[in-house]
C-alpha cells in the first residue's frame, strides 16, 4: 500500500488524529428532519433500527423530541409521546437527548400556566431529556423564567435560543440587526444559559452575516454558540462553513435521507469538508454510510409519498421574501387546497408581510408563524374592500392582548383595537409577564379528565391538549378503538403500493373480472399519484398479516395496563389526518344554517340548543391548522340544532348549527 493510500485510509478512519478544536454536531433527523420533510409523521418503530448505530457516531446530542412531535404523535400516530423518550433511551445510552421547548408555550400553541409549565419540564427530564433547547417566538425572555427554573432544578442543560429574523434582505435594518442579537445573547448569559443557539427556522441567514454575527457573539460571551439553520433557501451549508470559520462551537445537521429541502444540511458533506482541518469532527464516514443505508432501505420507503415532489428544485428562494418556514408554508398550501382556493396563494404571499408588520414584525416560528399565516389566509379569503381583518383568530386576539409577550415593535393600534373589542379578558392589553394573568391548570385538568389519566404524564398531555389529548387517552386505554388512519404501515404494504404504481404507469390498472372478495378489517386506503394523475386505491393484506407493534416497554408502576385496541396502542400510524366527518342532515326543518368557512376540528360549542342569540354571538369554536376561529350566529334567533361535538372534524361548508 502506498503512503498516499495509507494516509487516505487513516484520514477516513475514526482514529485519525484529533483536531485542535473539533466542531460539535447535533443530529436532528429524529425530530426536525422528519418534521420538516414529512410532517412529523416519523414513527418510533422506524427510529429503532438506527438508534444504536447513531449512538456510536459521536454526536454532541441527538434531537429526539419536542416541537411538533408531541402534538402529531398523539393526534395522528396513536403514539404516547412520553413512551418515545423512554423507548429511545433504551437504545441510545451514551449520546445526550435534546428537545425543542417553546418556553411557556411548552409543546403547544399558547402560553400555559406556571404549574403546568413546571410539571411538563419536570416530567420531560424524568423521562430522559438532557438538553432543553428553549425558545420564545417573540424573543421575550420573560417567558423563559418558569421553565428555566425547573430545567436548572432538574440538573439539565439549558440552551437559550434567539429566533433569527429579518426585515431587510440581509442582516441590518432598524429592528433585527447585530446589536439586537448581541443584546439577546447577553440576556441569555444573565439567565445562566449553558449554550446559546441562533435559531434560523426559515433558512434566512446569509454566509457572511453568519460569520459576522458569530464573531460579534464570541466577542461578548464565552458561552458555546450553536447555529441552527434550515436549508430552505439553499444558503445553510455555506452559512455553516462561514460560522465554523468564525468560531461557532456546535452545528445542526441531518442524516442525508432526512436532509435538504426544508430540513437541514446533511452531515456527511460537512464531515468530509472539515477532514484534516483544525475543526475536523472526527466522525467515521463509514458509520454514517451504514446508517443511511438502513434509512434508505428500511425506513424512507414508508414516507416517500409524503414528500413534496411537485417541484424539481430542492430549494425555495421565495422564502427570502415571505420568510415563512417550510412546514408552515406547506400547511398554508394544504389549507388553501382543501378550500379550493389554491389560486389565492400569490395573494397570501402578498398579504403575509402586511399582516406580520401589523402584528409587530414578530419572527415567524411556531406558534407565531401559524398565527400570522392563518390570519393572512383569513384576510385573503374573507376580507372585503370595506373591511379588513373581518375574521380574527383567537390567537391573534391573545397576541394583541399580550398573552404571548412583547412584540419587537408595537402592534398596529387599529388592528389591536379591533381584535380586543369584546375580548373576554378585557380590551386593554397587559404589559406584565403573560403567565401572571393565567390561572393554574393542573388541578382543573385533573378534575376534568378524572380516572382516564392514569398517571402524571397522561394528565400533562391532557392539560396541554384537552380535545385531542382526551381522544388519544381513550384510544390508549381501549375506551374507543383507534381508527384505521392512525395505524402503522408495513414494508409489505409499501411494496403493494409500489406494485400498484408500476401497474398504473404501465396502464394495467383494470377492473377485476371476477367477483371481489369481501374486505377484511385490515383494509387500508392509499393515495397513488402517477405523474399528474391520482388514484385512490384500497389494499387488503392477505395471509397472516399482523400490524407491527412497538417493543415492550419496562412496566410503569403508576400506569394501569391498557386494554390495547387492535393494532396495539403503541404501534404508530400512517401519515393521513383523521377523515373529516360527513355533514349530518340538519335535525330540524327550516332555520338559518351556520356553515364551516374552512375545514377544521370543533373545539367546543359556545351555546346550547334552545339558547337565544343575536347576530354575531359566538356559536362554535373551530380550529383550523391549530388556530381557533370563533364563528358567530348568522342571524338573531334561537339555537335549534348543534350538529357536532368537541373533537369532531368537519369539511368546508358543513352545517355546524341552525338558528331558527
BELRAGI-V538407 format. One record per backbone hydrogen bond with DSSP energy under -0.5 kcal/mol. CO is the residue of the C=O (numbers start at 1). NH is the residue of the N-H. Records with the same first field share a line. If there is no record, write none. Layout:
CO: NH, NH
This chain:
2: 6
3: 7
4: 8
5: 9
6: 10
7: 11
8: 12
9: 13
12: 285
13: 16
19: 22
24: 251
25: 60, 61
26: 253
27: 63
28: 31, 33
29: 34
31: 35
32: 36
33: 37
34: 38, 40, 41
35: 39
38: 41
43: 46
44: 47, 48
45: 49
47: 50, 51
48: 51, 52
50: 54
51: 55
52: 56
53: 56
54: 57, 58, 59
61: 27
62: 64, 98
65: 100
66: 69
68: 72
69: 73
70: 74
71: 75
72: 76, 77
73: 77, 78, 79
79: 81
80: 84
81: 85
82: 86
83: 87
84: 88
85: 89
86: 90
87: 90, 91
88: 91, 92
91: 93
96: 62
97: 130, 131
98: 64, 65
99: 101, 133
100: 67, 102
101: 103, 135
102: 105
103: 106
104: 112
105: 108
106: 102
113: 117
114: 118
115: 119
116: 120
117: 121
118: 122
119: 123
120: 124
121: 125
122: 126
123: 127
124: 129
125: 128
130: 157
131: 99, 133
132: 134, 159
133: 101
134: 161
136: 139
139: 141
140: 143
141: 144, 145
142: 145
143: 104
144: 148
145: 149
146: 150
147: 151
148: 152
149: 153
150: 154
151: 156
152: 155
157: 132, 159
158: 160, 194, 195
159: 134
160: 197
161: 163
162: 199
175: 177
176: 172
177: 181
178: 182
179: 183
180: 184
181: 185
182: 186
183: 187
184: 188
185: 189
186: 190
187: 191
188: 193
189: 192
194: 224
195: 160
196: 226
197: 162, 199
198: 200, 228
199: 164, 201
200: 203, 230
206: 210
207: 211
208: 212
209: 213
210: 214
211: 215
212: 216
213: 217
214: 218
215: 219
216: 220
217: 220, 221
224: 196
225: 249, 250
226: 198, 228
227: 252
228: 200
229: 265
231: 234
232: 316
235: 239
236: 240
237: 241
238: 242
239: 243
240: 244
241: 245
242: 246
243: 248
244: 247
249: 24
250: 227
251: 26
253: 28
254: 267
255: 258
256: 259
260: 263
263: 231
264: 260
265: 254
266: 270
267: 271
268: 272
269: 273
270: 274
271: 275
272: 275
274: 277
277: 280
278: 21
279: 23
283: 285
284: 287, 288
285: 289
286: 290
287: 291
288: 292
289: 293
290: 294
291: 295
292: 296
293: 297
294: 298, 299
295: 299, 300
299: 302
300: 303, 304
303: 306, 307
304: 307
307: 309
316: 319
317: 320
318: 321, 322
319: 323
323: 325
325: 329
326: 330
327: 331
328: 332
329: 333
330: 334
331: 335
332: 336
333: 337
334: 338
335: 339
336: 341
337: 340
341: 344
342: 345
344: 348
345: 349
346: 350
347: 351
348: 352
349: 353
351: 354, 355
352: 356
353: 357
354: 358
355: 359
356: 361, 362
357: 360
358: 412
360: 408, 409
363: 365
365: 368, 369
367: 371
368: 372
369: 373
370: 374
371: 375
372: 376
373: 377
374: 378
375: 379
376: 380
377: 381
378: 382, 383
379: 383
384: 387
387: 384
390: 392
393: 397
394: 398
395: 399
396: 400
397: 401
398: 402, 403
401: 430
412: 416
413: 417
414: 418
415: 419
416: 420
418: 421
420: 422, 423
423: 426
427: 429
433: 436
434: 437
435: 438
441: 445
442: 446
443: 447
444: 448
445: 449
446: 450
449: 452
450: 453
452: 454
455: 459
456: 460
457: 461
458: 462
459: 463
460: 464
461: 465
465: 469
466: 470
467: 471
468: 472
469: 473
470: 474
471: 475
472: 476
473: 477
474: 479, 480
475: 478, 565
483: 486
484: 487
485: 576
487: 574
490: 494
491: 495
492: 496
493: 497
494: 498
495: 499
496: 500
497: 501
498: 502
499: 503
500: 504
501: 505
502: 506
503: 508
504: 507
508: 510
520: 523
524: 539
526: 528, 537
527: 529
528: 530, 535
529: 531
530: 533
533: 530
535: 528, 537
537: 526
539: 524, 541
543: 545
556: 559
562: 564
565: 568
568: 571
572: 488
581: 651
591: 593
592: 659
593: 595
594: 656, 657
596: 653
600: 650
601: 623
602: 647
604: 621
608: 611
611: 639
613: 637
614: 617
617: 633
619: 606, 607
620: 622, 631
621: 603, 604, 623
622: 624, 629
623: 601
624: 627
627: 624
628: 394
629: 622, 631
630: 632
631: 619, 620
633: 616
637: 613
638: 640, 660
639: 610
641: 658
645: 648
648: 602
649: 581
650: 600
651: 654
654: 596, 656
656: 643, 644
657: 594
658: 640, 641
659: 592
